[in-house]
């Protein structure tokens, strides 16, 4: 394709004109082949941010990104192929819990995950806290791990939606992460290419989400449902609260430790556990492995209580090159930051409004996220023991603990963490953790 074709297509969208399916396929092919430069991809993404895409364009872009590579097939597995995707939140490590829990109940989850986007953490970055874990195994190894463990969480291969792979990386550093049509196309192109039969979508809303208001979250959920159904996939969407850190930690290895705590029955955030159970129970029903929510939750709790889910997680980790003794000796395998600094409340009261986006940006500033494409991650840094909204505090009580590489970095983060929390005289109204969404209405 000629460079002038790229310029003409970028100009067309910049000028507010629609792109048809054929033109969007040309764009996807140019991105995938390398014919489009990063600058042209960025210009296209910004043109979409400015002019947006209608539902028909969004569906066409989704299919074009998906068809820029190969589609995976999972014939012969003795259970349903299920998947889940979150639009991204601070402390959101649900996928690392959901996959082994569902696998222990008879489902198969080939999850194609991504790295952090902006202030939100990435599942792959969390898994790479584990020494030796391979996020890009060859096809035969990926299939072997899926057959054995029932779940495999990996990154996009070179042949799976390669146009989205490049577009995703550029969006992360060009302020186009939260463009709804690009979010829909990116999410669903990978999920369609990944071969899942049923998909649950977790659309985050609140100060720590990509979309801070309810109306935008509902509109995105509508777009996702419409595009997924056109691709022939069974789908449900939930809208969940991100006005506080989902779990108790934000940062790659810190979140992974919380996952291990939940799977081993030794702790973890009640909110993180409940959201995981709700999403997992819905998927069990969609996959025909439970007749109703009560049966689904019973099976999931049994998977946790018997250690079956923990075993599935450890088998996946070992199969992809990580330690066989992650649970027995997590401290030997997961990195710890050398400096911890406690941030305390200055007055008594109740934790009110939290600037969760600021907390995510603090993790990025500490080195736990990226401010430019390809930047190395410090897996050890972040925030732990982060309080949630409504918690009663005394003056001097910890609000969070900063984990940093140096004392200077911890000091730099301290004031920002304190500013992110507001302590009020009265507790704030409680936000619902999750509400199920049907096109145009919340269930």
Secondary structure, 3 states (H helix, E strand, C coil): CCHHHHHHHHHHHHCCCCCCHHHHHHHHHHHHHCCCCHHHHHHHHHHHHHHCCCHHHHHHHHHHHHCCCCCCCCCCCCCCEEEEEECCCCCCCHHHHHHHHHHCCCCEEEEECCCCECCECCHHHHHCCCCCCCCCCCHHHHHHHHHHHCEEEECCCCCCCHHHHHHHHHHHCCCCCCCHHHHHHHHHHHHHHHCCCEEEEEEEECCCCCCCCHHHHHHHHHHHHHHHHHCCCEEEEEEEECCCCCCCCECHHHHHHHHHHHHCCCCCCHHHHHHHHHHHHHHHHHCCCCCCHHHHHHHHHHHHHCCHHHHHHHHHHHHCCCCCCCCCCHHHHCCCCCEEEEEECCCCEEEEEECHHHHHHHHHHHHHCCCCCCCCCCCCCEEECCCCCCCEECCCCEEEEEEECCHHHHHHHHHHHHHHEEEECCCCCCCCCEEEEECCEEC
